[in-house]
Amino acid sequence: MIAADESALRRAIVDTSLEMERLGINQGTSGNVSARYRDGFLVTPSGVSARELDEQQIVWLPLDVTDDADILRIARPSSEWRIHRDILRARDDIHAVVHTHSIAATALAIHGRDIPALHYMVAAAGGKSIRCAPYAIFGSQALSDHALAALDERRACLLAHHGVIALGTDLSRAVWLAHEVEVLAKQYLLALQIGAPPLLSDQQMEEVLEKFKTYGKRNTEDR
């Protein structure tokens, strides 16, 4: 779960940004991170690289923030604050959002391709595929709307000509999923080199999705 202490959560967001760069799924000032906090969320600022980021630069926004809010002019949150606001407002099950420009997944997104059921780990994102949302200019409400639709009953999606969104119950799970999407994208691109890859059937993916409901969870009777 998300930390109750604001300072610890700010530090965790900074650490998450650095971890994304270490994993090679972000670089420079690309991408952004947010985490639910009280009746709003904390989000990385606009135009600051992970290596230059500190706790005080993290911006708090209310979940009902609108385009004309004074705080947007003063605090300068990530240009993608709408995506973070809209996801956290719509999804009570989600407490952290990460956005990356990871190379392989973005290459697929440039072609507007979903990641199909080529590997059972596609189900880690919550469905039988990882959808690619249509293109819209960065920072726009249209982009947020497209992302929210692509994330329906999912925890990750691609953004056409842009990158990746991954969700989690906490920051570590969101980053893990963003990295897993990049791994799947690399596998897909490699598999395509020798032809269209065979895919798992809907029934096979349903079986995986059912198993994932309890994967890694201890039986309460064993405690």
C-alpha positions in Angstrom: 0.0 0.0 0.0 1.0 3.6 -0.4 2.9 5.2 2.5 0.8 7.4 4.9 3.8 9.7 5.5 4.1 12.4 2.9 7.8 12.8 3.1 8.4 9.1 2.7 6.1 9.0 -0.3 7.8 11.9 -1.9 11.1 10.1 -1.4 9.6 6.9 -2.9 8.6 8.8 -6.0 12.1 10.2 -6.4 13.5 6.6 -5.9 11.0 5.3 -8.4 12.1 7.8 -11.1 15.7 6.8 -10.5 14.8 3.1 -10.7 13.0 3.6 -14.0 16.2 5.2 -15.4 18.3 2.4 -14.0 16.0 -0.2 -15.7 16.4 1.6 -19.0 12.7 2.3 -19.4 13.1 6.1 -19.1 15.7 8.6 -19.9 16.3 12.3 -19.4 13.1 14.2 -18.6 10.8 11.7 -20.3 8.1 9.9 -18.3 6.4 10.7 -15.0 5.3 9.1 -11.7 2.4 9.6 -9.4 1.0 8.1 -6.2 -2.3 8.6 -4.4 -2.0 10.7 -1.3 -5.1 11.6 0.9 -7.7 13.3 -1.3 -5.3 13.9 -4.1 -2.0 12.7 -5.6 1.7 13.5 -5.6 3.2 13.7 -9.1 6.6 14.4 -10.6 7.2 18.0 -12.0 7.5 19.0 -15.6 10.9 19.1 -17.3 13.1 17.7 -14.4 15.3 14.7 -15.0 15.3 11.8 -12.4 18.9 12.7 -11.4 18.0 16.3 -10.7 14.8 15.5 -8.9 14.3 16.0 -5.1 11.5 15.5 -2.7 10.4 19.2 -2.6 9.9 19.3 -6.4 7.2 16.7 -6.2 3.8 18.3 -6.7 0.6 17.6 -4.8 -2.7 18.0 -6.7 -6.3 17.4 -5.6 -8.2 14.8 -7.5 -10.7 17.5 -8.6 -8.0 19.7 -10.1 -9.1 21.5 -13.3 -7.3 23.2 -16.2 -7.8 26.7 -14.7 -6.5 25.9 -11.2 -3.9 28.3 -9.9 -1.8 25.5 -8.5 -1.0 24.3 -12.0 0.7 27.7 -12.8 2.6 27.8 -9.5 3.7 24.2 -9.1 4.3 23.1 -12.7 3.4 19.4 -12.5 4.1 16.9 -15.2 2.4 17.8 -18.5 0.6 14.5 -18.2 -1.1 15.3 -14.9 -4.5 14.8 -16.5 -3.7 11.1 -17.1 -2.7 10.6 -13.5 -5.7 12.5 -12.2 -8.2 10.7 -14.4 -6.8 7.2 -13.7 -6.7 7.7 -9.9 -10.1 9.3 -9.9 -11.6 6.4 -11.9 -9.8 3.5 -10.4 -10.1 2.9 -6.7 -8.0 -0.2 -7.0 -5.0 1.8 -8.2 -2.7 3.9 -6.0 0.3 4.5 -8.3 0.8 5.3 -12.0 4.0 5.4 -14.0 4.5 6.6 -17.6 7.6 5.5 -19.6 9.1 6.0 -23.0 10.7 2.5 -23.0 12.3 1.7 -26.4 10.8 -1.6 -27.5 7.2 -0.8 -26.3 7.4 2.6 -27.9 8.5 1.1 -31.1 5.4 -1.1 -31.2 3.3 2.0 -30.2 4.7 3.9 -33.2 3.1 1.2 -35.3 -0.1 1.4 -33.2 0.2 -2.3 -32.3 -1.3 -4.0 -29.3 0.9 -6.6 -27.6 -1.1 -9.8 -28.3 -1.2 -13.1 -26.3 2.3 -14.3 -27.4 3.3 -15.1 -23.8 1.2 -15.8 -20.7 2.8 -12.9 -18.9 0.7 -10.6 -21.0 -2.0 -11.4 -18.4 0.0 -9.6 -15.8 -1.5 -6.4 -17.3 -5.0 -7.8 -16.6 -6.3 -9.1 -19.9 -5.6 -11.1 -23.0 -3.7 -8.3 -24.7 -2.0 -5.0 -23.9 -3.9 -2.4 -25.9 -2.4 0.5 -27.8 -4.4 3.8 -27.3 -4.9 6.1 -30.3 -2.5 9.0 -30.7 -3.2 12.4 -29.2 -0.8 15.2 -28.5 1.0 14.9 -25.1 -0.5 16.7 -22.2 -4.0 16.8 -23.7 -7.3 15.7 -22.3 -7.8 13.7 -25.5 -4.7 11.6 -24.6 -6.0 11.0 -21.1 -9.3 9.9 -22.5 -7.7 7.5 -24.9 -5.5 6.1 -22.1 -8.4 5.6 -19.8 -10.3 3.7 -22.4 -7.3 1.5 -23.3 -6.9 0.7 -19.6 -10.5 -0.5 -19.1 -10.1 -3.7 -17.1 -6.3 -3.5 -17.6 -3.3 -2.3 -15.7 -1.1 -1.3 -18.6 -1.4 0.1 -22.1 0.7 1.6 -24.9 0.2 5.1 -26.2 0.5 5.5 -30.0 3.7 7.3 -31.0 4.4 8.0 -27.4 5.1 5.3 -24.7 3.6 3.2 -21.9 1.3 3.6 -18.9 1.5 1.1 -16.1 -0.6 1.0 -12.9 -0.2 -0.6 -9.5 -1.4 -0.9 -6.0 1.9 0.7 -5.1 4.9 2.2 -6.8 7.0 -0.9 -6.9 4.2 -2.9 -8.6 3.6 -0.2 -11.1 7.3 -0.1 -12.0 7.5 -3.9 -12.2 4.7 -3.9 -14.6 6.1 -1.1 -16.8 9.4 -3.1 -17.0 7.4 -6.4 -17.8 5.6 -4.6 -20.6 9.0 -3.6 -22.1 10.2 -7.2 -21.8 7.1 -8.5 -23.6 7.6 -5.8 -26.3 11.2 -7.0 -26.9 10.0 -10.6 -27.1 7.3 -9.7 -29.6 9.7 -7.7 -31.8 12.2 -10.6 -31.8 9.5 -13.2 -32.5 8.3 -11.1 -35.5 11.7 -11.4 -37.0 10.9 -15.0 -38.0 7.2 -14.4 -38.9 3.9 -13.7 -37.1 4.2 -15.5 -33.8 1.6 -18.2 -32.7 -0.6 -16.8 -30.0 -2.2 -18.4 -26.9 -5.9 -19.0 -27.3 -8.6 -17.1 -25.4 -9.2 -20.2 -23.3 -5.5 -20.5 -22.4 -5.4 -16.8 -21.5 -8.5 -17.2 -19.4 -6.8 -20.0 -17.5 -3.8 -17.8 -16.8 -5.9 -14.9 -15.7 -7.7 -17.1 -13.3 -4.4 -18.4 -11.9 -3.1 -14.8 -11.5 -6.0 -14.0 -9.1 -4.2 -16.0 -6.4 -0.6 -16.0 -7.7 1.8 -15.0 -4.9 -1.0 -14.8 -2.3 -0.8 -17.0 0.8 -3.7 -19.1 1.9 -5.1 -17.6 5.1 -5.3 -21.1 6.5 -1.5 -21.3 6.3 -0.9 -18.3 8.4 
